[in-house]
Amino acid sequence: MQTTHRTPATAAPVARQTRRDLDVVAILAVILVVIGHFWLGRVTGGVDVLLVLAGYYVGDRALRCTSVPAEIGWWARRVIPALVLTLTVSAGLTLAVQPQTRWESFAEQTLANLGFYQNWLLATTAGDYVQAGETVTPLQHLWALSVAAQVLLVVLLLAWLIRRRLALLVVLAAAAVASLVWAVIQNSSEQTVAYYSSFTRAWELLAGVLAAFAVGRGPWPGWLSRLAVVAGLIAIVASGFLADGLTDYPGPWALVPVLATVLVIVGGAESATARFAGWAFVLYLWHWPLLIFWMAHTNDDTAGAGESTAILGAAVVAAFLTWRCVDTRWWPSWHPLLTGGVTACLVAALAVAAVGWREHVERVRDSGSELAALSTRDYPGARAVIENRRTARLPVRPTGLEAPDDVPPATIDRCLADFGGEEVVTCVYGDPHAGRTIALAGGSHSEHWLTALHTLGREHGFRVTTYLKMGCPLTTAEVPIIAGPFTPYPSCRTWSDNAMAQIIADRPDYVFFTTTRPVLDGPGDYVPDHYLGIWDELSLNGIAMLGIRDTPWMLREGRFFSPVDCLAAGDDADSCGLAREEALQERNPTLDYAADYPMMQLLDLSDAVCRPNICRAVEGNVLIYHDAHHLSGTYVRSMAGELGRQLADATGWW
């Protein structure tokens, strides 16, 4: 990627010069990104470097800003054609190699990238429990472009409105400091949201903008300039291996690659190297979708060393061709008109296709509102397993497109604390006027039983009060870990303490929660040590417990897989399932603690989900999971009879 620099209008005019040394930094940043994605499986800080460079490029132009539309047009010509070409090819590959269940997410992210709000979509879905388990998408890496577009638009507007250079510098510096402070704060409480937020990323771009103000302000001796560049490059590379960008950025650790890049910008000198570095940005666009589509094609969530090298080679070729045909003046003088016209047509086609698919999915889900009234004869679900019943094969319900909305009432009602929340949100289900109460407490694996408990409460006269938080079982762990990204989840411990205090104050007849978790690096399930403190506290306060064994998580070699996507790709219920011995111990691990906790009654519906040797994706024509490890509401509803039988034995209420 190339840029030019001119002194401010107040200085004597000089020829614009190419900063090829920054092209080297751009290439290095993209190499770090690629290494992290292809071989290390981590975030290396390359994106942070690219954000600083983007800030510098636009900051350089902001110094000469006389027309905001003209500057936006310059930026759009550099970014949009290559972006739209990447989106178009990715759309074709999505149709070719990904199941229909993945098309909705692609359509949503296509619109988000065309509108440059992709980062906010990802931040929202990361905090939206209906979508938090979504498989990684081929467009996920483009969030950085949205952040850059939003922040740099504000910078250009400020440069146009604030004509005094010193005043503009003060405003931008204050904004950068405020953004950095907020990044540190939010990174410790809502790291996933902080990772994508424009407010927590703005300081990185503003650092580049401020660097543009500093360039050329004073002569650097040759030796000092070379030292600055070498030190900056070493720091950039080192930061990619010393810190995990997914968990540490954009917090304090991000200062290392950001300040290192600023050092190279301010202290660097001209270089004749990196003649073709303009395609670094385009390589960033191409490398990730090609990797994701290859893994979708091979039905594997990893790529071997040879495969990764081949994919990288294809990405380099695609990037070079895109750069030559779209992003340079290699074509004749009418090239901009052709590029603009083709880009506009592709934008329109992508937008129409994305909106059309979204509307189709909404119609399908609207027609799926009768799931609660499915015939128990044709769609027995769990009853087919429990009663060993043979059922005529019918189309599976919910369908793959209906499944994401087949969730418990608390999710629909938004009656649970989100990932960053520490407050206790309660709602009442079942019979709200009953004198008997079951407190349903913990995370989503407690929550997915609500569909059956709500029905049973209305039938047998008990109230179900929910105390739920996304991904947070009741725990005494000092630093809980959230499943999926497996990152620290400090708000979970605070919420758990608050929930326990409220449960003890409310004194329900029983507290209903899960007692086991899957072994992530091996077969079976176990009882986490940090659950025992919760059981101790409830026992000391004389509150009875209903401890249910957790249902199987669809994990293969420690990685989640989606039975819904598997079925949509054409595989069957067996191949999209999991061997029972992989998911569950032969004996409920909670039984080992039964004698120590006489106030806890144990429930186990494993035989309603799994056959003796396999946990399938479909039973009794009903889809069991709506993602990789949460049961569909329809299947839980079909287990109400068995859950009711076990509850009756445990409570004696009916």
C-alpha positions in Angstrom: 0.0 0.0 0.0 1.5 3.3 -1.0 0.9 6.8 0.3 2.2 10.3 -0.4 3.1 13.2 1.9 3.0 16.9 1.3 3.9 19.6 3.7 1.0 21.8 5.0 -0.3 24.6 2.9 1.5 27.1 5.1 4.9 25.7 4.2 6.7 25.9 0.9 5.4 23.4 -1.6 7.5 20.3 -2.1 7.1 17.3 -4.3 5.0 14.4 -2.9 7.2 11.5 -1.9 6.4 7.8 -1.6 6.9 6.3 1.9 8.0 2.9 0.7 9.4 2.2 4.2 5.8 2.1 5.4 5.0 -0.3 2.6 7.5 -2.7 4.3 5.6 -2.2 7.6 2.3 -2.9 5.9 3.7 -6.2 4.4 5.1 -7.2 7.8 1.7 -6.5 9.4 -0.1 -8.7 6.9 2.5 -11.4 7.3 1.9 -11.4 11.0 -1.9 -11.6 10.5 -1.4 -14.5 8.0 1.0 -16.4 10.3 -1.4 -16.0 13.2 -4.4 -17.2 11.2 -2.8 -20.0 9.3 -0.2 -21.5 11.6 -0.4 -20.1 15.2 -4.2 -20.0 15.6 -4.0 -16.6 17.4 -4.1 -12.9 16.9 -0.6 -11.4 16.4 -1.2 -7.7 16.4 -0.8 -7.2 12.7 -4.3 -5.6 12.5 -3.3 -3.1 15.1 -0.3 -2.1 13.0 -2.6 -1.7 9.9 -5.0 0.5 11.8 -2.1 2.8 12.8 -1.0 3.0 9.2 -4.5 3.7 8.0 -4.7 6.5 10.5 -1.4 7.9 9.2 -2.5 7.8 5.6 -5.7 9.7 6.3 -4.0 12.0 8.8 -1.6 12.9 6.1 -4.5 13.9 3.9 -6.4 15.6 6.7 -3.5 18.1 6.9 -4.5 19.3 3.5 -8.3 18.7 3.8 -10.3 21.3 1.9 -13.3 19.1 0.9 -14.6 16.2 3.0 -16.4 14.6 0.0 -13.2 14.7 -2.0 -11.2 13.0 0.7 -13.9 10.4 1.2 -13.9 9.8 -2.5 -10.1 9.2 -2.4 -10.5 6.7 0.4 -13.4 5.0 -1.3 -11.5 4.6 -4.6 -8.6 2.9 -2.7 -10.8 0.5 -0.7 -14.3 -0.2 -2.1 -13.5 -1.8 -5.5 -11.2 -4.4 -4.0 -13.5 -5.0 -1.0 -16.5 -5.5 -3.3 -14.6 -7.9 -5.5 -13.7 -9.9 -2.4 -17.3 -9.9 -1.3 -18.5 -11.0 -4.7 -16.1 -14.0 -5.0 -16.9 -14.9 -1.4 -20.6 -14.9 -2.2 -20.1 -17.4 -5.0 -17.9 -19.6 -2.9 -20.5 -19.5 -0.1 -23.1 -20.8 -2.5 -20.8 -23.5 -3.7 -19.2 -24.9 -0.6 -21.2 -23.8 2.5 -24.6 -25.2 3.7 -27.7 -23.0 3.5 -27.6 -22.7 7.3 -24.5 -20.5 6.8 -26.0 -18.2 4.1 -27.9 -16.0 6.5 -24.8 -15.1 8.5 -23.0 -14.3 5.2 -25.8 -12.1 4.0 -25.9 -10.2 7.3 -22.1 -9.6 7.1 -22.2 -8.7 3.5 -24.6 -5.9 4.2 -22.6 -4.9 7.2 -19.4 -4.6 5.1 -21.2 -2.7 2.4 -22.4 -0.3 5.1 -19.1 -0.3 7.0 -20.7 -1.4 10.3 -19.3 -4.9 10.4 -17.5 -4.4 13.7 -20.7 -3.4 15.5 -22.5 -6.4 14.0 -19.8 -8.7 15.4 -19.8 -6.9 18.8 -23.6 -7.3 18.9 -23.7 -11.0 17.9 -20.9 -11.7 20.4 -23.2 -10.4 23.1 -26.3 -12.0 21.6 -26.7 -15.5 22.9 -28.8 -16.6 20.0 -25.8 -16.0 17.7 -22.9 -16.1 20.0 -22.0 -19.7 19.0 -21.9 -18.9 15.3 -19.2 -20.6 13.3 -16.4 -18.3 12.2 -17.4 -16.6 8.9 -15.3 -15.8 5.8 -15.9 -12.1 6.2 -15.2 -11.8 9.9 -11.7 -10.3 9.4 -13.2 -7.2 7.6 -14.3 -5.6 10.9 -11.1 -3.6 10.9 -12.2 -1.8 7.6 -15.4 -0.7 9.3 -13.6 0.7 12.3 -11.2 2.5 10.1 -14.0 4.0 7.9 -16.0 5.2 11.0 -13.1 6.8 12.8 -11.4 8.3 9.8 -14.6 9.9 8.6 -14.8 11.6 12.0 -11.2 12.7 11.7 -11.8 14.2 8.2 -14.9 16.1 9.5 -12.9 17.5 12.4 -10.1 18.5 10.1 -12.5 20.4 7.9 -14.4 22.0 10.9 -11.3 22.9 13.0 -9.1 25.0 10.9 -6.5 25.8 13.6 -3.9 23.0 13.5 -3.1 23.2 17.2 -6.7 23.0 18.3 -7.3 20.0 16.0 -4.2 18.4 17.5 -5.5 18.9 21.0 -8.9 17.5 20.2 -7.5 14.4 18.5 -5.0 13.8 21.3 -7.7 14.0 23.9 -9.9 11.6 22.0 -7.0 9.2 21.7 -6.4 9.2 25.4 -10.1 8.8 26.2 -10.3 5.9 23.8 -7.3 4.2 25.3 -8.6 4.5 28.8 -12.0 3.1 27.8 -10.2 0.2 25.9 -8.4 -0.7 29.1 -11.6 -0.6 31.2 -13.8 -2.5 28.7 -11.1 -5.0 27.9 -11.2 -6.2 31.5 -15.0 -6.5 31.6 -16.3 -7.1 28.1 -13.3 -8.2 26.1 -15.2 -9.6 23.1 -17.2 -6.4 22.7 -14.1 -4.3 23.3 -12.2 -6.2 20.6 -14.6 -4.9 17.9 -15.7 -1.6 19.3 -14.9 1.6 17.4 -14.6 3.4 20.7 -11.9 1.1 22.0 -10.1 0.9 18.7 -10.1 4.6 17.9 -6.9 5.4 19.8 -4.9 3.1 17.4 -6.1 5.0 14.4 -5.7 8.3 16.1 -2.1 7.4 17.0 -1.4 7.2 13.2 -3.2 10.5 12.6 -1.1 12.2 15.3 2.0 10.6 13.8 1.2 12.4 10.5 1.3 15.7 12.4 4.7 14.8 13.8 6.4 13.7 10.6 8.9 16.2 9.3 8.8 18.4 12.4 12.5 18.0 13.1 15.5 16.4 11.4 16.5 13.0 12.6 20.2 12.0 12.3 20.7 9.1 9.9 21.8 6.7 12.6 18.9 7.6 14.9 16.4 7.2 12.0 17.8 3.7 11.2 17.8 2.8 14.9 14.1 3.9 15.2 13.1 1.8 12.3 14.9 -1.3 13.4 13.6 -1.0 17.0 10.1 -0.4 15.7 10.2 -3.4 13.4 11.6 -5.7 16.2 8.9 -4.5 18.6 6.2 -5.2 16.0 7.4 -8.7 15.4 8.0 -9.4 19.1 4.5 -8.3 20.1 3.0 -10.8 17.7 4.5 -13.6 19.7 4.6 -12.3 23.2 1.0 -11.3 23.6 -2.3 -13.0 22.5 -4.1 -10.3 20.6 -7.5 -12.0 21.0 -7.5 -11.6 24.7 -5.0 -8.8 25.4 -6.0 -6.3 22.7 -7.0 -3.5 22.5 -5.9 -3.2 26.1 -2.5 -2.1 27.4 -0.5 -4.7 25.5 -1.6 -3.1 22.2 0.5 -0.1 23.1 3.6 -2.2 22.0 2.7 -2.6 18.2 1.0 0.7 18.1 3.9 2.8 19.5 6.4 0.7 17.5 4.5 1.6 14.3 4.4 5.3 15.3 8.2 5.1 15.9 8.7 3.8 12.3 6.4 6.4 10.9 8.0 9.4 12.6 11.6 8.2 12.5 11.6 6.4 9.2 13.3 7.4 6.0 12.8 6.8 2.3 13.6 3.4 0.9 13.8 2.0 -2.6 12.5 -1.4 -1.4 9.1 -3.1 -1.5 8.1 -2.0 -5.0 4.9 -4.1 -5.1 3.9 -3.6 -1.4 0.6 -1.9 -2.5 -1.1 -5.3 -2.6 -0.5 -5.9 1.2 -4.0 -4.5 2.0 -5.5 -6.7 -0.8 -3.7 -9.8 0.6 -5.4 -9.0 3.9 -8.7 -9.1 2.2 -8.2 -12.4 0.4 -6.3 -14.6 2.8 -9.0 -15.3 5.4 -12.0 -16.1 3.2 -9.9 -18.6 1.1 -8.8 -20.3 4.3 -12.4 -20.5 5.7 -13.8 -21.8 2.4 -11.1 -24.5 2.1 -12.0 -25.7 5.6 -15.7 -25.7 4.7 -14.8 -27.7 1.6 -12.8 -30.3 3.5 -15.3 -30.3 6.4 -12.4 -29.6 8.8 -11.7 -26.7 11.1 -8.0 -26.8 10.6 -5.6 -26.8 7.6 -2.4 -28.7 7.5 1.0 -27.0 6.8 0.9 -28.0 3.1 -2.7 -26.9 2.7 -2.0 -23.6 4.4 0.9 -22.9 2.2 -1.2 -23.6 -0.9 -4.0 -21.4 0.3 -1.5 -18.6 1.0 -0.1 -19.0 -2.5 -3.6 -18.7 -3.9 -4.3 -15.6 -1.8 -1.0 -14.0 -3.0 -2.0 -14.6 -6.6 -5.6 -13.3 -6.0 -4.2 -10.2 -4.2 -1.7 -9.4 -6.9 -4.3 -9.7 -9.7 -6.8 -7.6 -7.7 -4.1 -5.0 -7.1 -3.1 -4.8 -10.7 -6.6 -4.8 -12.2 -8.4 -2.7 -9.6 -6.1 -0.7 -7.4 -3.4 0.7 -9.9 -3.2 2.7 -13.1 -2.1 -0.3 -15.1 -5.2 0.0 -17.2 -5.9 2.8 -19.7 -7.3 6.2 -18.7 -10.9 5.0 -18.8 -10.1 2.4 -16.1 -11.6 4.4 -13.2 -15.0 4.7 -15.1 -15.0 1.0 -15.7 -14.0 0.1 -12.2 -16.6 2.5 -10.7 -19.4 1.2 -13.0 -18.7 -2.5 -12.3 -18.3 -1.8 -8.6 -21.7 -0.1 -8.4 -23.4 -3.0 -10.2 -21.8 -5.5 -7.9 -22.8 -3.5 -4.8 -26.4 -3.5 -6.0 -26.4 -7.2 -6.8 -24.9 -8.1 -3.5 -27.3 -5.9 -1.5 -30.4 -7.3 -3.4 -29.3 -10.9 -2.9 -28.5 -10.4 0.8 -31.8 -8.7 1.6 -33.7 -11.2 -0.5 -32.2 -14.2 1.4 -32.8 -12.6 4.8 -36.5 -12.1 3.8 -36.7 -15.7 2.7 -35.3 -16.9 6.0 -37.8 -14.7 8.0 -40.7 -16.2 6.0 -39.5 -19.7 6.8 -39.2 -19.0 10.5 -42.6 -17.3 10.6 -44.1 -20.4 9.1 -42.3 -22.4 11.8 -44.3 -20.9 14.6 -46.4 -24.1 14.8 -43.4 -26.1 16.1 -45.1 -26.3 19.5 -48.1 -28.0 18.0 -46.3 -30.7 16.0 -48.0 -34.1 16.0 -46.5 -36.2 18.8 -47.2 -39.3 16.6 -45.2 -38.0 13.6 -42.7 -36.0 15.7 -42.2 -37.9 18.9 -38.6 -36.6 19.4 -37.2 -37.9 22.7 -40.1 -40.3 23.1 -38.8 -42.3 20.2 -35.6 -42.9 22.2 -37.2 -43.4 25.6 -39.9 -45.8 24.3 -37.7 -47.3 21.6 -40.4 -46.3 19.2 -40.2 -46.7 15.4 -41.3 -43.6 13.5 -42.0 -43.1 9.9 -39.3 -40.8 8.4 -40.6 -37.3 7.8 -38.8 -34.0 7.1 -36.8 -33.0 10.2 -38.3 -30.2 12.3 -37.1 -27.6 13.1 -35.4 -27.3 9.8 -31.9 -25.9 9.6 -33.3 -22.4 8.9 -35.8 -22.6 11.7 -33.4 -23.9 14.3 -31.7 -20.7 15.3 -35.0 -19.3 16.6 -36.0 -22.5 18.4 -34.8 -21.3 21.7 -36.0 -21.1 25.3 -38.5 -18.5 26.4 -35.9 -16.6 28.5 -33.8 -15.9 25.4 -36.8 -14.7 23.5 -37.9 -12.5 26.4 -34.2 -11.3 26.9 -34.6 -12.4 30.5 -31.0 -13.2 31.3 -27.9 -11.1 32.0 -25.7 -10.6 29.0 -22.0 -11.3 28.9 -21.0 -8.1 30.5 -23.9 -7.8 32.9 -23.4 -8.4 36.6 -27.0 -7.6 37.7 -29.4 -10.4 38.4 -32.4 -10.5 36.0 -35.4 -12.6 37.1 -38.5 -13.6 35.3 -41.4 -16.0 36.3 -42.6 -18.9 34.1 -44.8 -21.9 34.8 -47.7 -21.0 37.1 -47.0 -17.5 38.4 -49.6 -17.9 41.2 -48.4 -21.2 42.6 -47.1 -21.4 46.1 -44.2 -23.8 45.1 -41.1 -22.4 43.4 -38.2 -23.9 41.4 -35.3 -21.5 40.9 -33.7 -22.1 37.5 -30.2 -20.8 37.9 -26.9 -20.7 35.9 -26.1 -20.4 32.3 -27.6 -21.5 29.0 -27.4 -25.2 29.8 -29.7 -24.6 32.7 -31.8 -22.3 30.6 -32.5 -24.8 27.8 -34.6 -26.8 30.3 -37.0 -23.9 30.7 -39.1 -25.0 27.7 -40.1 -28.2 29.5 -40.2 -26.7 33.0 -42.6 -24.0 31.9 -45.0 -26.6 30.6 -44.6 -28.8 33.7 -45.1 -25.8 36.0 -48.4 -24.9 34.4 -49.6 -28.6 34.4 -48.6 -29.3 38.0 -48.8 -26.0 39.8 -45.4 -24.7 40.5 -43.6 -21.5 39.6 -40.3 -21.3 37.7 -38.2 -18.2 38.6 -35.1 -17.7 36.4 -31.7 -16.5 37.6 -29.7 -16.7 34.3 -26.6 -15.3 32.7 -25.1 -16.0 29.3 -22.5 -18.7 29.5 -22.2 -18.6 33.3 -23.1 -21.5 35.5 -23.2 -20.8 39.3 -19.6 -21.0 40.3 -17.0 -20.2 43.0 -14.1 -20.1 40.5 -11.9 -17.0 41.1 -11.6 -16.4 37.3 -14.3 -18.3 35.4 -13.6 -19.3 31.8 -16.2 -18.8 29.1 -16.8 -21.8 26.8 -16.2 -21.3 23.1 -13.5 -18.7 23.1 -12.2 -20.1 26.4 -11.3 -16.6 27.7 -11.5 -15.2 31.2 -15.0 -14.2 32.2 -14.7 -12.1 35.4 -18.2 -10.7 35.3 -19.5 -14.3 35.7 -18.0 -14.6 39.2 -19.5 -11.3 40.3 -22.9 -12.2 38.9 -22.8 -15.7 40.5 -22.2 -14.1 43.9 -25.1 -11.7 43.3 -27.4 -14.5 42.1 -26.6 -16.7 45.1 -27.3 -13.8 47.5 -30.7 -13.3 45.8 -31.6 -17.0 45.7 -30.8 -17.4 49.4 -32.9 -14.3 50.1 -35.8 -15.6 48.0 -35.7 -19.1 49.5 -37.2 -21.2 46.7 -38.3 -24.8 47.3 -35.6 -26.1 44.9 -32.7 -24.7 42.9 -32.4 -26.3 39.5 -28.9 -26.3 37.8 -26.5 -28.5 35.8 -23.9 -30.5 37.7 -21.4 -31.6 35.0 -19.4 -30.2 32.1 -17.7 -31.9 29.2 -14.1 -32.9 29.3 -12.7 -30.7 26.5 -9.4 -32.5 25.9 -10.8 -36.0 26.2 -13.9 -38.2 26.3 -16.7 -38.0 28.9 -18.0 -35.5 31.4 -17.0 -34.5 35.0 -18.1 -32.4 38.0 -16.0 -29.1 38.2 -14.5 -28.4 41.6 -15.9 -24.9 41.5 -19.5 -26.2 41.5 -19.0 -27.8 45.0 -18.8 -24.4 46.8 -22.2 -23.5 45.4 -23.7 -26.8 46.6 -22.1 -26.2 50.0 -23.5 -22.7 50.4 -27.0 -23.8 49.4 -26.9 -26.8 51.8 -25.7 -24.6 54.7 -28.7 -22.3 54.0 -31.1 -25.2 54.0 -32.1 -24.9 50.3 -32.9 -28.1 48.4 -31.4 -28.7 45.0 -32.2 -30.4 41.7 -29.0 -31.2 40.0 -29.3 -32.3 36.4 -26.5 -33.9 34.4 -25.5 -31.7 31.5 -26.5 -32.9 28.0 -23.7 -33.8 25.5 -21.8 -31.1 23.8 -20.9 -31.7 20.2 -17.1 -31.7 20.5 -14.6 -33.5 18.3 -11.0 -33.4 19.4 -11.8 -30.5 21.6 -13.5 -28.4 18.9 -17.2 -27.6 18.5 -19.1 -28.8 15.4 -22.6 -28.0 14.4 -25.0 -30.9 13.7 -27.3 -28.3 12.0 -24.7 -27.4 9.5 -23.7 -31.1 9.1 -27.2 -32.1 8.2 -27.6 -29.1 5.9 -24.5 -30.3 4.1 -26.2 -33.6 3.3 -24.9 -35.9 6.0 -27.3 -38.1 8.1 -28.3 -38.2 11.8 -25.6 -40.7 12.7 -22.6 -39.1 10.9 -23.7 -35.7 12.3 -23.8 -37.1 15.9 -21.2 -38.3 18.4 -20.3 -41.6 20.0 -21.9 -41.7 23.4 -18.6 -42.7 25.0 -17.0 -39.6 23.6 -19.7 -37.3 25.2 -20.6 -39.0 28.5 -19.0 -41.2 31.1 -20.6 -44.6 31.5 -21.9 -43.4 35.0 -23.2 -40.0 36.0 -20.1 -38.4 37.7 -22.4 -36.5 40.1 -23.3 -39.8 41.8 -19.8 -39.8 43.4 -21.0 -36.7 45.4 -24.5 -37.8 46.2 -23.7 -39.0 49.8 -22.0 -35.6 50.6 -25.1 -33.6 49.5 -28.3 -35.2 50.9 -30.3 -32.1 50.0 -29.6 -32.5 46.3 -31.8 -34.7 44.2 -30.1 -36.0 41.0 -31.7 -35.9 37.5 -30.3 -37.5 34.4 -31.9 -37.3 31.0 -29.0 -38.7 29.0 -31.1 -41.7 27.9 -33.6 -39.2 26.4 -30.9 -37.6 24.2 -28.6 -40.5 23.4 -29.0 -44.1 22.4 -26.8 -46.7 24.2 -23.9 -46.2 21.8 -24.5 -42.9 20.0 -25.8 -39.4 20.5 -27.5 -38.6 17.1 -28.4 -35.3 15.6 -32.0 -36.2 15.1 -34.4 -38.4 17.0 -38.1 -39.0 16.3 -37.9 -36.6 13.3 -36.9 -33.8 15.7 -33.6 -31.9 15.5 -31.9 -32.3 18.9 -29.6 -29.3 18.8 -30.0 -25.7 17.5 -26.2 -25.2 17.5 -23.2 -27.1 18.7 -24.4 -27.7 22.3 -27.8 -26.2 23.0 -30.9 -28.3 22.7 -33.6 -27.1 20.4 -36.8 -26.0 22.1 -38.8 -28.5 20.2 -36.7 -31.4 21.4 -36.7 -30.2 25.1 -40.5 -30.0 24.8 -40.6 -33.7 23.7 -38.6 -34.5 26.9 -41.2 -32.9 29.2 -42.8 -36.2 30.1 -39.5 -37.9 31.2 -38.3 -34.7 33.0 -41.7 -34.6 34.8 -41.5 -38.2 35.8 -38.0 -37.6 37.4 -39.1 -34.3 39.0 -42.2 -36.1 40.6 -39.9 -38.7 42.1 -37.5 -36.1 43.3 -40.0 -33.6 44.8 -43.1 -35.7 45.6 -45.2 -32.9 44.3 -47.4 -35.0 42.0 
